[in-house]
């Protein structure tokens, strides 16, 4: 967060639900003004109102829409890339499904970073991308998702190195198993949830706010000498 007479602005893609909404709320409660985006008008309209959060529709695969939303921001102090395709078990062996998953998760993140770069350089701001456990290991069922999240990890390191001279830090969070609307069927299925909990040393599902706290840390002055890092937020899942 930069020092200014006005609150810093955070742009959070995918910020209307799940992990993105958790990040948006954490930033708002820390004093940011937040612009949180969702893919559809219905998604945006269904998002609860918050005094410090403005919601807007955005398709991160559209050059024109990305350019327009960035142009509409007077300044950008933080960019959080949470928009993404979820795992679609087996469907990504179809080349079009694979392509779309990479286009949203990886290319969409790069598109946002490039569009926001000048404003982030002006504010000496920071970026947090959303990686995954599949940044570190593969998936027999979701090759597109795993490939895209592996790419997000390497993109994060590459931009960190490239943009450090501009004063822009670039890091990523790698969420583990997080309880969201999308994962609720899995959370509520004891037979399917049990193996996840047994592999997770903290023996619980994560909450969106757990990831939001990590995002807030990586954007803060407390992390001012951290760039190019991928921070697991997984309850110890990768440790075993």
C-alpha positions as CSV (number, residue, x, y, z in Angstrom):
1,X,0.0,0.0,0.0
2,X,1.4,3.4,-0.9
3,X,1.1,6.5,1.3
4,X,-1.4,9.0,-0.1
5,X,-4.0,11.5,1.1
6,X,-6.6,9.4,-0.6
7,X,-7.2,5.6,-0.1
8,X,-5.3,3.3,-2.4
9,X,-7.2,1.6,-5.1
10,X,-7.2,-2.2,-5.7
11,X,-8.5,-3.8,-8.8
12,X,-9.6,-7.4,-8.1
13,X,-10.7,-9.5,-11.1
14,X,-13.0,-12.4,-10.2
15,X,-13.8,-10.4,-7.1
16,X,-17.5,-11.0,-6.9
17,X,-17.4,-14.5,-5.5
18,X,-15.3,-17.2,-3.8
19,X,-11.6,-16.5,-3.3
20,X,-11.7,-13.2,-5.2
21,X,-14.6,-11.9,-3.0
22,X,-12.5,-12.9,0.1
23,X,-9.6,-10.9,-1.3
24,X,-11.8,-7.9,-2.1
25,X,-13.3,-7.9,1.4
26,X,-9.9,-8.2,3.1
27,X,-8.6,-5.2,1.1
28,X,-11.7,-3.1,1.8
29,X,-11.5,-3.8,5.5
30,X,-7.8,-2.7,5.4
31,X,-8.6,0.7,3.9
32,X,-8.5,0.1,0.2
33,X,-11.1,1.3,-2.2
34,X,-11.8,-1.8,-4.3
35,X,-13.0,-2.4,-7.8
36,X,-14.1,-6.0,-8.0
37,X,-15.1,-7.6,-11.3
38,X,-17.3,-10.5,-12.3
39,X,-17.9,-12.2,-15.6
40,X,-21.6,-11.6,-16.0
41,X,-24.1,-8.8,-15.2
42,X,-26.1,-11.3,-13.1
43,X,-23.0,-12.3,-11.1
44,X,-22.2,-8.6,-10.4
45,X,-25.8,-7.8,-9.5
46,X,-25.9,-10.8,-7.0
47,X,-22.9,-9.6,-5.1
48,X,-23.6,-8.0,-1.7
49,X,-23.0,-4.3,-1.5
50,X,-20.1,-2.9,0.5
51,X,-19.3,0.8,1.0
52,X,-15.7,0.4,-0.1
53,X,-16.2,-2.0,-3.0
54,X,-17.5,-1.1,-6.4
55,X,-18.5,-4.0,-8.7
56,X,-18.3,-4.1,-12.5
57,X,-18.5,-6.7,-15.3
58,X,-15.3,-7.8,-17.0
59,X,-14.2,-10.5,-19.4
60,X,-10.5,-10.9,-19.0
61,X,-10.2,-12.5,-22.5
62,X,-11.3,-9.2,-24.1
63,X,-8.5,-6.7,-24.9
64,X,-11.1,-3.9,-25.3
65,X,-12.9,-4.6,-21.9
66,X,-9.6,-4.9,-20.0
67,X,-8.3,-1.6,-21.6
68,X,-11.6,0.1,-20.7
69,X,-11.7,-0.9,-17.1
70,X,-8.1,0.1,-16.5
71,X,-8.7,3.4,-18.3
72,X,-11.6,4.1,-15.9
73,X,-9.3,3.9,-12.9
74,X,-7.6,7.1,-12.0
75,X,-4.9,5.2,-10.3
76,X,-4.1,1.5,-9.4
77,X,-2.2,0.7,-6.3
78,X,-2.9,-3.1,-6.4
79,X,-3.9,-5.6,-9.0
80,X,-5.2,-9.0,-7.8
81,X,-5.9,-11.5,-10.6
82,X,-8.5,-13.9,-9.4
83,X,-10.6,-14.4,-12.5
84,X,-10.3,-17.9,-13.8
85,X,-11.7,-21.1,-15.1
86,X,-12.2,-23.9,-12.5
87,X,-11.1,-27.5,-13.0
88,X,-13.5,-29.2,-15.3
89,X,-12.5,-32.9,-14.8
90,X,-11.6,-34.5,-18.1
91,X,-13.2,-31.9,-20.3
92,X,-9.9,-30.2,-20.8
93,X,-8.7,-33.1,-23.0
94,X,-10.8,-31.4,-25.7
95,X,-8.5,-28.9,-27.3
96,X,-11.0,-26.0,-27.3
97,X,-11.7,-26.5,-23.6
98,X,-7.9,-26.6,-23.0
99,X,-7.4,-23.5,-25.0
100,X,-10.1,-21.5,-23.2
101,X,-8.8,-22.5,-19.8
102,X,-5.3,-21.3,-20.6
103,X,-6.8,-18.1,-22.2
104,X,-8.7,-17.2,-19.1
105,X,-6.3,-18.3,-16.3
106,X,-2.9,-17.5,-17.8
107,X,-3.4,-15.1,-20.8
108,X,-6.1,-13.2,-18.9
109,X,-3.7,-12.6,-16.0
110,X,-1.0,-11.4,-18.4
111,X,-3.5,-9.2,-20.2
112,X,-4.5,-7.5,-16.9
113,X,-0.8,-7.1,-15.8
114,X,0.1,-5.4,-19.1
115,X,-2.9,-3.1,-19.1
116,X,-2.3,-2.0,-15.5
117,X,1.5,-1.7,-15.6
118,X,1.9,2.0,-16.2
119,X,-0.5,2.9,-13.4
120,X,1.1,0.4,-11.1
121,X,4.5,1.9,-11.9
122,X,3.2,5.4,-11.1
123,X,2.0,4.3,-7.7
124,X,4.8,1.8,-7.0
125,X,2.1,-0.7,-6.6
126,X,2.0,-4.5,-6.5
127,X,0.4,-7.5,-8.2
128,X,-0.9,-10.7,-6.7
129,X,-1.7,-13.5,-9.1
130,X,-3.7,-16.6,-8.2
131,X,-1.7,-19.8,-8.6
132,X,-2.8,-23.2,-7.2
133,X,-1.6,-26.5,-5.7
134,X,-1.5,-27.5,-9.4
135,X,1.3,-25.0,-9.9
136,X,3.5,-27.5,-8.1
137,X,2.1,-30.8,-9.3
138,X,0.1,-32.2,-12.3
139,X,-3.4,-33.4,-12.7
140,X,-4.6,-36.5,-14.5
141,X,-8.0,-34.9,-14.9
142,X,-7.4,-31.2,-15.6
143,X,-4.4,-30.7,-17.9
144,X,-5.5,-27.3,-19.0
145,X,-6.0,-26.0,-15.4
146,X,-2.7,-27.5,-14.3
147,X,-0.9,-26.1,-17.3
148,X,-2.4,-22.7,-16.9
149,X,-1.6,-22.5,-13.1
150,X,1.9,-23.7,-13.7
151,X,2.2,-20.9,-16.2
152,X,0.8,-18.4,-13.7
153,X,3.7,-19.4,-11.4
154,X,6.3,-18.8,-14.1
155,X,4.6,-15.6,-15.2
156,X,4.7,-14.3,-11.7
157,X,8.5,-14.9,-11.4
158,X,9.1,-13.5,-14.8
159,X,7.2,-10.2,-14.3
160,X,8.8,-9.9,-10.9
161,X,12.2,-9.9,-12.5
162,X,11.2,-7.7,-15.4
163,X,9.3,-5.0,-13.5
164,X,11.3,-4.7,-10.3
165,X,13.2,-1.6,-11.9
166,X,9.7,0.0,-12.3
167,X,9.0,-0.4,-8.6
168,X,6.3,-3.1,-9.2
169,X,6.3,-6.2,-7.0
170,X,4.7,-9.3,-8.4
171,X,3.8,-12.3,-6.2
172,X,1.2,-15.1,-6.2
173,X,-0.9,-17.0,-3.7
174,X,-1.5,-20.7,-4.2
175,X,-4.7,-21.6,-2.5
176,X,-5.3,-25.2,-1.3
177,X,-8.7,-26.6,-0.7
178,X,-11.0,-23.6,0.0
179,X,-14.6,-23.8,0.9
180,X,-16.6,-21.7,-1.6
181,X,-19.9,-21.8,-3.4
182,X,-18.3,-23.8,-6.1
183,X,-16.7,-26.4,-3.8
184,X,-19.7,-26.7,-1.5
185,X,-20.9,-30.1,-2.9
186,X,-17.4,-31.5,-2.2
187,X,-17.3,-29.9,1.3
188,X,-20.7,-31.4,2.2
189,X,-19.8,-34.8,0.9
190,X,-18.1,-36.5,3.8
191,X,-16.8,-39.4,1.8
192,X,-15.1,-37.1,-0.7
193,X,-14.0,-34.5,1.8
194,X,-12.3,-37.0,4.2
195,X,-9.3,-37.7,2.0
196,X,-8.7,-33.9,1.5
197,X,-8.8,-33.3,5.3
198,X,-6.6,-36.3,6.0
199,X,-4.0,-34.8,3.7
200,X,-4.3,-31.3,5.2
201,X,-2.3,-31.1,8.4
202,X,-4.6,-28.3,9.8
203,X,-7.5,-30.7,9.2
204,X,-10.0,-28.2,7.9
205,X,-11.1,-26.6,4.7
206,X,-9.7,-23.1,4.1
207,X,-12.0,-20.0,3.9
208,X,-11.8,-17.2,1.3
209,X,-10.7,-14.9,4.1
210,X,-7.6,-17.1,4.7
211,X,-6.5,-16.4,1.2
212,X,-7.6,-12.7,1.5
213,X,-5.2,-12.3,4.4
214,X,-2.3,-13.6,2.4
215,X,-3.1,-11.3,-0.5
216,X,-3.3,-8.4,1.9
217,X,0.2,-9.3,3.3
218,X,1.8,-9.6,-0.1
219,X,0.4,-6.2,-1.1
220,X,1.5,-4.5,2.1
221,X,4.7,-2.7,3.2
222,X,5.4,-5.7,5.4
223,X,6.2,-7.6,2.2
224,X,8.2,-4.7,0.6
225,X,11.2,-6.9,-0.1
226,X,9.2,-9.9,-1.4
227,X,8.8,-10.3,-5.1
228,X,8.5,-13.4,-7.3
229,X,7.2,-15.5,-4.5
230,X,4.4,-18.1,-4.7
231,X,2.8,-18.4,-1.2
232,X,0.9,-21.6,-0.5
233,X,-2.3,-21.0,1.5
234,X,-3.2,-24.6,2.0
235,X,-3.2,-25.6,5.6
236,X,0.0,-27.5,5.1
237,X,-1.2,-29.6,2.1
238,X,2.1,-29.3,0.3
239,X,4.1,-30.0,3.3
240,X,3.2,-33.7,3.4
